[in-house]
């Protein structure tokens, strides 16, 4: 997948999710997406190429880099809980969409029930 398409696809998914905010708390080169104040996605360059950093299930975050070219441990993040999607690999838009949605769902699941904008148990099933 080409570099800018990778970030464009992830951004497009995030912008359609309920209760998100986006900003640049780490500077202009780091676009952060949050749900109810908790980060679920970071768009940045590392090293010199646009990447997408996403929250991931701890078991999957260890397995995905081994199973998929284009997925590495989270760039400048806790490697147990974050993954990085890199351009140039075989990732397709559908996988990027799924991983971005799953990152959001994982963060929502960790929120107090009253703050959850969607039911994390049903989110993503049958078109949300």
C-alpha positions as CSV (number, residue, x, y, z in Angstrom):
1,X,0.0,0.0,0.0
2,X,1.3,3.5,-0.8
3,X,2.3,5.7,2.1
4,X,-0.3,8.5,1.7
5,X,-3.1,6.0,1.0
6,X,-2.3,4.2,4.2
7,X,-2.8,7.3,6.3
8,X,-5.7,8.6,4.2
9,X,-7.6,5.3,4.7
10,X,-6.9,5.3,8.5
11,X,-8.0,8.9,8.8
12,X,-11.1,8.3,6.8
13,X,-12.1,5.5,9.2
14,X,-11.4,7.5,12.3
15,X,-13.3,10.6,11.1
16,X,-16.5,8.4,10.8
17,X,-16.4,7.0,14.3
18,X,-18.6,8.3,17.1
19,X,-17.2,10.7,19.8
20,X,-13.7,11.1,18.3
21,X,-11.4,14.1,18.5
22,X,-8.2,14.8,16.7
23,X,-5.3,17.1,17.4
24,X,-1.6,17.6,17.5
25,X,-0.6,17.3,21.2
26,X,2.9,16.1,20.4
27,X,3.6,18.7,17.7
28,X,2.5,19.3,14.1
29,X,4.0,16.1,12.8
30,X,1.9,13.8,15.0
31,X,-1.8,13.7,14.3
32,X,-3.6,12.0,17.3
33,X,-7.1,10.6,17.3
34,X,-8.9,10.0,20.6
35,X,-12.2,8.7,21.8
36,X,-13.4,10.3,25.1
37,X,-9.8,11.6,25.7
38,X,-8.1,8.2,25.2
39,X,-5.8,7.8,22.2
40,X,-6.5,5.0,19.7
41,X,-4.5,6.2,16.6
42,X,-1.4,8.2,15.7
43,X,-0.4,9.3,12.2
44,X,3.2,10.3,11.9
45,X,6.4,9.8,9.9
46,X,8.8,7.1,11.1
47,X,11.5,7.0,9.8
48,X,10.8,9.4,7.1
49,X,7.7,7.5,5.8
50,X,4.1,8.0,6.8
51,X,2.9,5.3,9.3
52,X,-0.2,4.6,11.3
53,X,0.2,3.5,14.9
54,X,-2.8,1.7,16.4
55,X,-3.9,0.1,19.7
56,X,-3.9,-3.7,19.5
57,X,-4.9,-6.6,21.7
58,X,-1.6,-7.7,23.6
59,X,-1.7,-11.2,22.2
60,X,-2.3,-10.0,18.6
61,X,0.3,-7.2,18.9
62,X,3.0,-9.8,19.3
63,X,1.6,-12.2,16.6
64,X,0.7,-9.6,13.9
65,X,4.3,-8.5,13.1
66,X,5.3,-12.1,12.6
67,X,2.3,-12.9,10.4
68,X,2.1,-9.7,8.3
69,X,4.7,-7.8,6.4
70,X,4.0,-4.1,6.9
71,X,3.0,-4.5,10.6
72,X,5.7,-3.8,13.2
73,X,5.6,-3.2,17.0
74,X,4.3,0.2,17.9
75,X,6.6,3.1,17.0
76,X,7.6,4.9,20.2
77,X,4.8,3.2,22.0
78,X,4.4,0.3,24.4
79,X,5.1,-2.7,22.1
80,X,2.7,-4.9,24.0
81,X,-0.3,-2.7,23.3
82,X,0.5,-0.9,20.0
83,X,1.3,-1.8,16.4
84,X,2.6,0.3,13.5
85,X,1.3,-0.1,9.9
86,X,4.0,0.7,7.4
87,X,3.7,1.5,3.7
88,X,5.1,-0.6,1.0
89,X,3.9,-3.9,2.4
90,X,1.0,-6.1,1.3
91,X,-1.6,-4.4,3.6
92,X,-4.8,-3.6,1.8
93,X,-7.3,-0.9,2.5
94,X,-9.8,-3.4,4.1
95,X,-7.2,-4.6,6.6
96,X,-6.3,-1.0,7.5
97,X,-10.0,-0.2,8.0
98,X,-10.4,-3.3,10.2
99,X,-7.4,-2.6,12.3
100,X,-8.3,1.1,12.8
101,X,-11.9,0.1,13.9
102,X,-10.5,-2.6,16.2
103,X,-8.2,0.0,17.8
104,X,-11.1,2.3,18.5
105,X,-13.2,-0.6,19.9
106,X,-10.4,-1.7,22.2
107,X,-10.2,1.8,23.7
108,X,-13.9,2.1,24.0
109,X,-14.1,-1.2,25.8
110,X,-11.7,0.2,28.4
111,X,-13.9,3.3,29.1
112,X,-16.4,3.4,31.9
113,X,-19.7,2.1,30.6
114,X,-21.4,5.5,30.9
115,X,-18.8,7.0,28.6
116,X,-18.8,4.4,25.9
117,X,-20.2,6.0,22.7
118,X,-20.9,2.5,21.2
119,X,-21.3,-1.0,22.7
120,X,-17.8,-2.5,22.3
121,X,-19.3,-6.0,22.3
122,X,-21.4,-5.2,19.2
123,X,-19.3,-2.5,17.5
124,X,-18.3,-3.5,14.0
125,X,-20.8,-6.4,13.8
126,X,-23.2,-6.0,10.8
127,X,-22.0,-2.6,9.8
128,X,-21.8,-1.2,13.4
